[in-house]
Every structure is written in structure tokens, then in C-alpha cells.
Amino acid sequence: MKKAVFREFKTFFMKNHISEDDWPKICKTFREYIWDSSHYKVYEDAVFCLTQCREKGYKNFILSNNFPELGRLIKDLGLNEFFSGCLISSNIGYEKPRIEIFQYAIKAAQQPDICYMIGDNPVADIFGGKRAGMHTILVHNQSKVLEADHKCSSLLEAIVLL
């Protein structure tokens, strides 16, 4: 995934006549920016909901198409204690919504009897999760997705479904 992203940057740099000498500096600045936890906001109800899940004995995993260093960002945001793992597509070899990445997550969770995919992307999260046999909850997205088992405007609404 990294190579694909930076190929896009290269195309952007060339189209905008940015000197090749400046590319490394721009890429370094971009990486530093996306890794800086001060640029992110955790949903107000996230810690409460993750605490509830932990108290109920659930194993929570992050399954993401994000950058490989996401685990470090999760730690910097103070959320690391709530997750049993951070599974990143570029480390696994498949991106959501490919069924293989969901199967990998189910295996990492030790094949639970019931598995939920909670996400905000109708295709990557919901479509992929359903194909892998997961129960799905679409949050923070009010699109008309028929595939989701449930749609919630907040994590607080989702927690009562678990």
C-alpha cells in the first residue's frame, strides 16, 4: 500500500511541477503529520464503549486499510489497552473488503462463535464483513446500505446491540 500511495504522490508532484529534490522532504513532512496524534479526535463515546466491551469480556481488534504505523497512533491516543490486536491490510497482504482479510481477523480472534464488524464504510467494512459471515454494524454513516445488520448514528447505539 505504501508504494501505491507514494506513486500517487509522484504523479501529483509531476503534474504540479514540484522539483524532484523536494519530494523526500514533502513525504517526510506528510508522514510526520499523519503520525502526530494531536491531529486526531477520538469519538466522545469511544472510551466508554470500549470499556463496556472489555468488561463484557469481548476481544476487540482494529482491522484497517490504514498505514502500518496505526498501532503506534492508537497507543499515542491512549486506546491501546482496549484492543487485543491491530490488524493492518499492508501487513496482511489484503485490503478490506477482500474476504481474506476478514478471515485473517477471525483467525486472529481465535474463531469466536459470534463476530461483529463495526465500521463506518459501507463497502470496506460492511460488505466485506458480511461476506466473511460476520454480524455488521454501520456507525457514523447514514447511507442507505441494505447489507448492514444494523445502522447506528453513534457507538453508544451500537453497544446495546452487542
N, C-alpha and C positions, 0 to 999 in steps of 0.2 A: 504494500500500500504506500509506503514512504516514497518509493521510486516513482509511482504513478502520480503522487501529489507533486513531487518536485519536477516531473515532466511538465505538468500543468503550469507550474511556476515559470519554467524555462520558456514555454510558449508565451506566457503573459509578458515576461521580461523582453523577449524578442519583439513582440507586437508593439510594445511601448518604448522601444529603442533604449532600454536600460543597459548600460555598459556591463559587459560580462564580468568585469573586475568588481562590480558592486553586488553581484548575485550572492556570493557567500555571506557577506555582511547582512544583506536583507534576509536571507534564510535563517541566519543565526538569530537575528532580532525577532523574527516570526516565531521560532522555536521557544525563545525565552518568554515571549508574550503568552503563548498558549500554555506553557508550563507554570505560569505565575497564578497561584490560587486566588489572588486578590481580584482577578478578572472574572471570577465565577460567583454565582449566588446559589446557595442550596435552598430548595423549596422550603418554606416555613414549616410544613408538616412532615418533612422527610425524616428528621431525627426521631420524632415521636413515633412515626410508623415503623421505622427500622427497629426501634426499641421494642415495640409491640411484637414484631415478628420474631425478634431474638427471644423475648420472654415466652413466646408460644413454642419455642424450640425449632423454628424454621431455619434452614440454611439459606442464606442469601448469596447470590452470585451476581456480579456485574458481567453482562455479556454485551460487548460493544464492538462497533466498527471504528472506534476512535483510535488515537495514536497509542503506540506501545507503552508509553510512559504514563498512561492513565492511572495506574496503580499508585504512582508517586503523588499525583494530584489528589486522588481520593484520600490518601494519608494526610496530605497538607490541609485538606478541608475538614479533617477530624472525623472522617467517616469510616476509616479502615476497620475499626473494631466491629462493625456491623456486617462485614462480608466474609464469607468463607473462601472467596476467590474472586479474582478479576480476570476474566477471560476475554482476550483481545484478538480480533479476527486476524490481524497481521502476524500474530504469534502462532495461530492455529492453522492458517492456510486457507480459510474460507471466510467469506463475509456473510452477514445476515442479508437476505433471507434464506441463504442456502441451508438446506436441511442438515447438512453435515455439521455445521457449527452448533446447531441446537442439540444434535445427538452427542456431540462432544461435551456440551454443558450438562446434559442429563447424566452422562457417564461420570463427569467430574463431581456431580452431586450424589453419586453412588446410587443411581437408578431409583429415585423416590417413587412411591406409588402415585403420588399426585404432584404435578409440577406446573407452576404458573409462570407465564411470561408476562411481565408488567412493563409496558413501554409506551412511548408517545408516537411511534412511527407505524402507521397502518400496514406498510409493506414489510419493512425490515423486521419489526417486532411481532406484529400480529399475524400476518400471512405466514412468515417463517415458523413462528411458534405453533400455529395450528397444524401446519404440515408435519411437524415433529410430534404431534399428539399432545401438546401442552394445552392447558386452560389459558385463556388470554384475557388480559385487562388492558384496554387502551386508556391512558390517562393524559390529561392536559392537551387533548386534541379532540375537537368536536366534529371531526369529519364524519361523513356518512359511511362508515366502514361496517359492512354487514358481517364480516368474518369474526370480529371480536365477540367473545362470550359476554363481555361487559364493557361499558364505556363509563368513565368517571372523570369529572372535572378536577378532582384533586386526589391525592394519595389517601386522605382521610376517608373518602368514599370507598376507595379500593380496599382498605384494611379490613372493613367489615365483611367483605366478600371472602376473605381467606379463612 
